[in-house]
Amino acid sequence: MEELKKVDDKDNKKIKLKKILKILFIIILIILVIAIIFLYRENRNVQNFIDENIFRKTISEDNVLSIDIDNTSNTYICAFSNYIGVLNNNTLTAYNSYAKNEFMLNVEITMPIFSSSGKYLAIAEKNGSKIYVIEDKNIVWQGDVEGTIEKITINKNGYLAVALSQTSYRSIVTTYNTNGKELCKTYLSSTYTLDMDISNDNNFLAIAETNLSGIQIKSGIRIIDLGKVEQDPENAVIYKEDVDQDSLITSIHYDNENNLVCMLNNKIIKIENMQKKDIFEYDENALFADINLENEVVQIINVQEDELKVKITNTTNLSEREYIINSIPKEIDTKGDIIAINTGSEAYFVNSSGFLNKKYESNQEIIEVITSENIAGIIYKNKIEIIKL
């Protein structure tokens, strides 16, 4: 009996020791994972090593699928939803991330301007009158407007705003719902439309406008409550204010919190609860800035030779994240939470948290990079390389 008891004690000790070793192993593993995550977030060299050698985020022409195109003056390219769209000879051909022809639509437009958000794409005739709104694979509505189309913008719910000229007013902005029903017309008697955007809850239309009639150029912002337009049109404009005399608005964008973010020539501001607040003034070495992200704005800052900082600022809490690139960009494009940076020989796709999604390396000069929330196109003279984001 005593011998059996000793054997049981030894077995119990072994079991306890195994449990202790197992717990220690798990604790060490957790600490190791936390340390790697911390180093990945905070150490640029570690992050680059992991991105390149473990996550394999660097790709080249040999790793991606492509579409052959005849990139003449009559071929126009856009990205929307999960597709790359090619408009040529009144036909819009949409390709998926596998470079397969998904669908074709008859779009009778020769000089298009595009606007996309979520699953919607709007196409209008620049200096013309035709409009098409596409949801996923179908034309939801199409029509002709009175006046000459200058600009368009569509939100993720399919609400569309169209800026028109060549009327008795300097500019008219017409707003439509998802089904193409006209919601309102906003008449600008003495100013021109610089930009416009519709909030994600469909409640507000914001217009950036400028007055060119005086000695000094003046620009301002007005916000229209779309819910008040029919019942109380005189009080539908709920915010109107000129920006600083030395400032000029270049673009506006509603973030996901339905705050209006405004990019000026010298700083970025936001209109929150109908109050104007500064986000930041541009860094003196800033080369590019953009505001068309979900809840962030971005600057690309020339820090030193072969080192450029992609500085991302949250529009709600003003927190900042950074990513470093090694070449001067020729253009940037933003959509959703993706910042696409074209340096000519490389394309970086950085998310709004400051981490690399993909890096594309090219053997020839990249003409242009286009993005939607889910797909990107690398445009060359005779082809489009497709990258799934």
Secondary structure, DSSP 8 states (H G I E B T S, - for coil): -HHHHHHHHHHHHHHHHHHHHHHHHHHHHHHHHHHHHHHHHH-HHHHHHHHHHTS--EEEGGGSEEEE---STTEEEEEETTEEEEEETTEEEEE-TTS-EEEEEE---SSEEEEEETTEEEEEETTS-EEEEEETTEEEEEEE-SSEEEEEEE-TT--EEEEEESSSSSEEEEEE-TTS-EEEEEEESS-EEEEEEE-TTS-EEEEEEEE-SSSS-EEEEEEEETTTTTT-GGG-EEEEEE--TT--EEEEEE-TTS-EEEEESSEEEEEETTEEEEEEE--TTEEEEE--SSSEEEEEEEEETTEEEEEEEETTT--EEEEEESS--SEEEEETTEEEEE-SSEEEEEETTS-EEEEEE-SS---EEEE-SSEEEEE-SSEEEEEE-
